[in-house]
């Protein structure tokens, strides 16, 4: 259970890794490359191409497209200096196809996880994000966000909601 407390989304998303107005993105490949560039600019990636390769390796294993116009591609490799999440929002959405279908993505979270992080901690971050995105209020807050601070408020409030829900089930 301790692994789920190791890393919060709010701890690994940074101002330089958020773009609330992704323009000229037409497909998954462009989105992954663009958001990887944000992670690189923030100093979280050592080798962009090696990281992108890890994302596509994961993509080949199964879909990272969810319902509600959401995609959560992710990669875990030595090319990641420090865990991070790039978040992009596209008003009109873009084509996000996977090995098992896909659709239009408007909210995309690209996770960068260093190899040294345990698989359990990695999956806990992914699961936490997926649980947050199930909540319509959280998604609506992301759509309404105008600044990085708005995104952070939505994430922190969402994480608190998850903690409250998990506490009430105990």
Secondary structure, 3 states (H helix, E strand, C coil): CCHHHHCCHHHHEEEEEEECCCCCCCEHHHHHHHHHHHHHHCCCECCHHHHHHHHHHHHCCCCCEECCCEECCEEEECCECCCEEEEEEEEEEEEEEECCEEEEEEEEEEEEEECCCCHHHHHHHHHHHHHHHHCHHHHHHHHHCCCHHHHHHHHHHHHHHHHHHHHHHC
